[in-house]
Amino acid sequence: MSHLQALQQHMLQAVLADKLPQPRELDNDRRADAARRLAIYRNGYRVRLRDALATEFPGLGTLVGRRFSTLLDSYVEAHPSGHYNIRWHGAGVAAFLEYGLPWRNKPELAEMARLDWAISTSFDAPDEPVLAAADLADVPADAWANLRLSPQSHLQIISTHHNIEAFRRAADRNVKRPRLRRYDKARHLLVWRKSLTVHYRSIEVDEVSALTGAIHGEPFSALCERLCEHHGPAEALPLTASLLHQWLASGLISCRLLN
Amino acid sequence: MAIETTTHQLPYLGYGLGLRAEHYESLLDEPGNVEWLEIVSENYMIPGGRPLVWLEKFRERFPLVMHGVSMSIGSTDSLDDGYLARLSALARRVEPAWISDHLCWTGVQGINLHDLMPLPYTEEALAHVVDRVRRVQDVLGRRILLENVSSYISFADAQLTEWEFLAAVAERADCLILLDINNIHVSAHNHGFSALDYLDGIPASRVQQFHLAGHEHSGQLLIDTHDAPIIDDVWHLYVEAVRRYGRVSTMIERDDHMPPLAELLTELDYARALATPLMRVAA
């Protein structure tokens, strides 16, 4: 190991360490001793990450309240940053809250983090031209059964047992924190970007099934079959058509038709 | 805008600002005296979405330069090929007048400190950085600018002054220098060296760009925060820099406590008013 390599590793450890060390490599002078100087980098690392994460997780901040800084600090201490873009350190927050004590005792936190992160990553996801209703006008009637739709690749479905979207909405609108409610059954939220604006909305279990089928590349007929499981054959076809109309209007479907 | 060429074969751009989201709309509506913009490269090294749409609007209206914070040119980790590939891709999109980053390291062992960590000014570090700058310039197909950083620590085994180190990197790697006037002031205060000695030690032929910014006091030290107006001492140092290096593209960096655009335009006018008479004398 070179001298430079050893010095950088030592400095890294000095910045990350729980307690302020006294590195021998550093100069002292009358203006400030080495520990005081090193503390600027130690504090800066933690403050920068905390601020960047707070920007990415506004819903989580509203949900957690006064303990938000403590939560973020505990994540930063447990997980040093590995990405050159500070914002991407947020990728591990939901998993940390799902598995780490004491946060895992409050499952709404991981759910909230997942919604915040889905919104954040949708913001600058790849641009994909969307399919319009007019683009399907020329599809022959006998081709519909095998038609494969291609949902936008950034689209995400979040499962939750809590009213987490209310906390995100409160954060976005800077209004009073709502009361946390727990659902008996899991509910679902759809996150996607239409043009340049990120949207999220509740999505029922039948639509989750159909959209999941489309994401997996299943043909239109299979999406109808998925809806049959929830509504029966008589209602499935018109419901599929209705969902397709809604998906197209919302910009959920990419121009990449698979057949 | 007519672009004039300097001895470095890169254009002289005049007086510019760092492009920040808070000023997107006002910069397009009333750009005032802004002649060029500096983007933070990493903010646009993304797959898609709104920032790239804004970027395209500014690219149509202003000369742009790219300024990175994550190249980690001084790190003993391997160069990040993925980072350089994305930087190259952005450069193809933006067609910047030049690309810059900092003379520092930002992480090691795969961990990123998201800070501009100073190097020990030793012959070993010099050889290491020179080799990496050459390799980066080969990848990008152009010379890069390296910026002096503000620092709060220095290393007991230093063999060179900071300005000797910066000048030697530029000469040996054949790169250019982005001289941050505020950073010289901050580091001179924090380490007790002469800012004028620093300016005297930098070869004029390598200086392509100036940064101007504000800072804050923290006890006996100064911290480079980019969150306040430029102070008189930094303006005085800017005048000294213009006296030594002549006409150099100059811009103001503001990252926090963001004022209305008009306030930055006033500062930019002040920079222009200070420098223009000196350039006439030099001419």
Chai-1 contact restraints between the chains, C-beta under 6 A:
chainA,res_idxA,chainB,res_idxB,connection_type,confidence,min_distance_angstrom,max_distance_angstrom,comment,restraint_id
A,H3,B,E124,contact,1.0,0.0,6.0,A-B,restraint_1
A,L4,B,T76,contact,1.0,0.0,6.0,A-B,restraint_2
A,L4,B,E124,contact,1.0,0.0,6.0,A-B,restraint_3
A,L4,B,A125,contact,1.0,0.0,6.0,A-B,restraint_4
A,L4,B,H128,contact,1.0,0.0,6.0,A-B,restraint_5
A,Q5,B,T76,contact,1.0,0.0,6.0,A-B,restraint_6
A,Q8,B,T76,contact,1.0,0.0,6.0,A-B,restraint_7
A,Q8,B,V108,contact,1.0,0.0,6.0,A-B,restraint_8
A,Q9,B,V108,contact,1.0,0.0,6.0,A-B,restraint_9
A,L12,B,V108,contact,1.0,0.0,6.0,A-B,restraint_10
A,V15,B,L113,contact,1.0,0.0,6.0,A-B,restraint_11
A,E25,B,F155,contact,1.0,0.0,6.0,A-B,restraint_12
A,E25,B,A156,contact,1.0,0.0,6.0,A-B,restraint_13
A,L26,B,I153,contact,1.0,0.0,6.0,A-B,restraint_14
A,D27,B,S154,contact,1.0,0.0,6.0,A-B,restraint_15
A,D27,B,A156,contact,1.0,0.0,6.0,A-B,restraint_16
A,R31,B,Q220,contact,1.0,0.0,6.0,A-B,restraint_17
A,A32,B,Q220,contact,1.0,0.0,6.0,A-B,restraint_18
A,A32,B,L221,contact,1.0,0.0,6.0,A-B,restraint_19
A,R37,B,Y152,contact,1.0,0.0,6.0,A-B,restraint_20
A,R37,B,I153,contact,1.0,0.0,6.0,A-B,restraint_21
A,I40,B,Y152,contact,1.0,0.0,6.0,A-B,restraint_22
A,Y41,B,D115,contact,1.0,0.0,6.0,A-B,restraint_23
A,G44,B,D115,contact,1.0,0.0,6.0,A-B,restraint_24
A,Y45,B,L113,contact,1.0,0.0,6.0,A-B,restraint_25
A,R48,B,H114,contact,1.0,0.0,6.0,A-B,restraint_26
A,P80,B,I111,contact,1.0,0.0,6.0,A-B,restraint_27
A,S81,B,N112,contact,1.0,0.0,6.0,A-B,restraint_28
A,G82,B,G110,contact,1.0,0.0,6.0,A-B,restraint_29
A,Y84,B,S70,contact,1.0,0.0,6.0,A-B,restraint_30
A,Y84,B,Y83,contact,1.0,0.0,6.0,A-B,restraint_31
A,Y84,B,N112,contact,1.0,0.0,6.0,A-B,restraint_32
A,N85,B,E42,contact,1.0,0.0,6.0,A-B,restraint_33
A,I86,B,H114,contact,1.0,0.0,6.0,A-B,restraint_34
A,F123,B,G49,contact,1.0,0.0,6.0,A-B,restraint_35
A,D124,B,I46,contact,1.0,0.0,6.0,A-B,restraint_36
A,D124,B,G49,contact,1.0,0.0,6.0,A-B,restraint_37
A,A125,B,P47,contact,1.0,0.0,6.0,A-B,restraint_38
A,A125,B,G48,contact,1.0,0.0,6.0,A-B,restraint_39
A,P126,B,P47,contact,1.0,0.0,6.0,A-B,restraint_40
A,P126,B,G48,contact,1.0,0.0,6.0,A-B,restraint_41
A,D127,B,G48,contact,1.0,0.0,6.0,A-B,restraint_42
A,L196,B,R50,contact,1.0,0.0,6.0,A-B,restraint_43
